């Protein structure tokens, strides 16, 4: 539980830094929102891009995936968001290096700016959040099975139980007779005066 909380905080912080990074300077004072997303595939130019079509788009998508991963406690989604942020940042650096000839880091506002640092930091925090999170806890359901064998012969308690589904209808056990073997009825012939005559007196 604690690991999920810490990992979620790291992931949300990284997602926030990634989304905020295009609004900071990336190179020579130029903000990341000024770089069009298609320039990463066709080449970096000096033309400014609309915000909706800038490099902010993949970062916003990564932030959405990270929030979804935090809600679902999915380490895979959070890690995927971190890889998207780092991947696009590195891809942008390669394209800018090709356009400028080299990448320069300086403290006077030229070269790489703090927007790139925010993007890198956001991607790293997302990956750290995925590593710290414990993910969803899985509970295994174990069905209770009665391993005691069923009796196959009559016992002192009565006949063995009969399953209602497989063995037919359940039969109630009969109570034993109190005097041993059950009594049998005997037929007593009735007296017929026409055949046997008057009864003999003793």
C-alpha positions as a printed Julia matrix, in Angstrom:
202×3 Matrix{Float64}:
   0.0     0.0     0.0
   2.78    2.45    0.95
   4.74    1.54   -2.18
   1.73    2.28   -4.34
   1.28    5.68   -2.69
   4.95    6.64   -3.13
   5.03    5.33   -6.69
   1.84    7.21   -7.54
   3.28   10.46   -6.18
   6.45   10.0    -8.24
   4.47    9.15  -11.35
   2.13   12.13  -11.03
   5.07   14.45  -10.36
   6.85   13.15  -13.45
   3.72   13.53  -15.58
   3.32   17.13  -14.39
   6.96   17.95  -15.19
   6.64   16.4   -18.64
   3.53   18.4   -19.51
   5.05   21.62  -18.15
   8.34   21.18  -20.01
   7.12   22.37  -23.48
   6.23   25.72  -21.91
   9.89   26.24  -20.92
  12.91   27.03  -23.09
  14.33   24.03  -24.92
  17.09   25.43  -27.1
  18.4    28.98  -27.51
  15.39   30.34  -25.63
  12.91   28.67  -27.97
  10.11   26.94  -26.09
   9.2    23.35  -26.72
   5.67   24.25  -27.77
   7.18   26.04  -30.79
   8.51   22.76  -32.26
   5.96   20.99  -34.46
   5.58   17.28  -33.91
   6.09   16.56  -37.61
   9.45   18.35  -37.54
  10.82   15.41  -35.55
  10.36   13.32  -38.71
  10.99   15.89  -41.48
  13.62   18.1   -39.86
  13.76   21.06  -37.48
  12.88   24.46  -38.96
  12.52   28.01  -37.62
   8.75   28.02  -38.13
   6.62   28.2   -35.03
   3.99   25.56  -34.47
   0.55   25.66  -32.94
   0.35   24.39  -29.38
  -2.01   21.54  -30.28
   0.38   20.26  -32.94
   3.6    20.79  -31.02
   5.74   18.43  -29.01
   3.28   18.98  -26.18
   0.96   16.42  -27.81
   2.98   13.24  -27.03
   3.76   14.54  -23.55
   0.07   15.16  -22.84
  -0.69   11.64  -24.09
   2.01   10.23  -21.81
   0.58   12.14  -18.85
  -2.88   10.72  -19.58
  -1.47    7.19  -19.72
   0.38    7.81  -16.44
  -2.78    8.99  -14.67
  -4.64    5.95  -15.99
  -1.84    3.71  -14.76
  -1.98    5.29  -11.3
  -5.74    4.82  -11.11
  -5.5     1.19  -12.24
  -2.27    0.65  -10.27
  -0.64   -0.61  -13.45
   3.14   -0.47  -13.44
   3.19   -1.23  -17.16
   1.18    1.87  -18.11
   3.28    4.14  -15.9
   6.5     2.73  -17.37
   5.09    3.15  -20.88
   4.4     6.82  -20.16
   7.98    7.31  -18.99
   9.37    5.65  -22.1
   7.23    7.89  -24.33
   8.51   11.06  -22.63
  12.15    9.98  -22.73
  11.86    8.67  -26.26
  10.46   11.88  -27.74
  12.95   13.99  -25.77
  15.92   12.0   -27.07
  14.46   12.0   -30.58
  14.13   15.8   -30.43
  17.74   16.15  -29.26
  18.93   14.06  -32.19
  16.97   16.21  -34.66
  18.17   19.49  -33.12
  21.75   18.2   -33.11
  21.44   17.44  -36.81
  19.99   20.88  -37.55
  22.44   22.86  -35.39
  25.47   20.7   -35.98
  26.0    20.18  -32.25
  24.25   20.57  -28.92
  25.49   23.23  -26.5
  24.82   23.45  -22.77
  25.41   26.91  -21.25
  24.05   29.03  -18.45
  23.5    32.26  -20.41
  20.22   31.23  -22.04
  21.78   29.65  -25.13
  21.93   25.98  -25.89
  19.79   23.44  -24.06
  17.3    25.02  -21.68
  15.52   23.9   -18.54
  12.57   22.57  -20.57
  14.7    19.64  -21.7
  15.77   19.05  -18.11
  12.12   19.02  -17.04
  11.27   16.52  -19.76
  14.16   14.24  -18.81
  13.33   14.53  -15.13
   9.66   13.78  -15.78
  10.5    10.65  -17.76
  12.89    9.41  -15.08
  10.33   10.05  -12.33
   7.74    8.09  -14.28
  10.08    5.12  -14.57
  10.97    5.35  -10.87
   7.28    5.46  -10.0
   6.7     2.3   -12.02
   9.57    0.57  -10.21
   8.41    1.64   -6.75
   4.77    0.71   -7.26
   3.85   -2.77   -6.11
   0.99   -3.02   -8.58
  -2.31   -4.74   -8.05
  -2.42   -7.48   -5.44
  -3.86  -10.71   -6.78
  -5.95  -12.92   -4.55
  -6.19  -16.58   -5.41
  -9.5   -18.21   -4.66
  -9.2   -21.75   -3.36
 -12.35  -23.79   -3.46
 -12.89  -25.92   -0.41
 -12.84  -29.59   -1.31
 -13.94  -32.31    1.04
 -11.25  -34.97    0.77
 -12.95  -37.34    3.18
 -14.09  -40.44    1.22
 -17.75  -41.24    1.22
 -18.71  -44.47    2.97
 -19.69  -47.29    0.63
 -21.17  -49.66    3.22
 -23.82  -49.26    5.91
 -22.62  -47.91    9.23
 -24.08  -47.77   12.73
 -25.56  -44.37   11.91
 -27.55  -45.68    8.98
 -27.07  -46.23    5.25
 -24.53  -44.13    3.31
 -25.79  -40.76    2.02
 -27.17  -40.62   -1.5
 -26.38  -37.68   -3.75
 -29.5   -35.92   -5.02
 -28.02  -35.26   -8.47
 -25.86  -38.25   -9.34
 -27.3   -41.11   -7.27
 -31.0   -40.29   -7.46
 -33.4   -38.99   -4.81
 -32.26  -39.03   -1.23
 -33.87  -41.79    0.87
 -34.64  -41.34    4.52
 -33.14  -44.04    6.76
 -35.68  -46.36    8.42
 -35.73  -46.64   12.16
 -34.9   -50.12   13.46
 -37.66  -52.18   15.11
 -37.54  -52.21   18.92
 -37.75  -56.04   19.29
 -35.34  -57.36   16.77
 -36.77  -58.87   13.61
 -40.01  -57.45   12.27
 -43.22  -59.46   12.99
 -44.96  -61.18   10.11
 -48.79  -61.34    9.82
 -50.46  -64.8     9.99
 -53.79  -65.69    8.3
 -56.36  -67.24   10.76
 -59.22  -69.17    9.04
 -62.72  -67.96    9.91
 -65.37  -70.43   11.33
 -68.01  -71.57    8.82
 -71.12  -73.21   10.51
 -72.31  -74.93    7.28
 -69.0   -76.59    6.74
 -67.67  -77.24   10.18
 -70.95  -77.86   11.98
 -71.8   -76.58   15.42
 -68.9   -75.77   17.61
 -67.91  -78.46   19.99
 -68.29  -77.69   23.64
 -65.66  -78.83   26.02
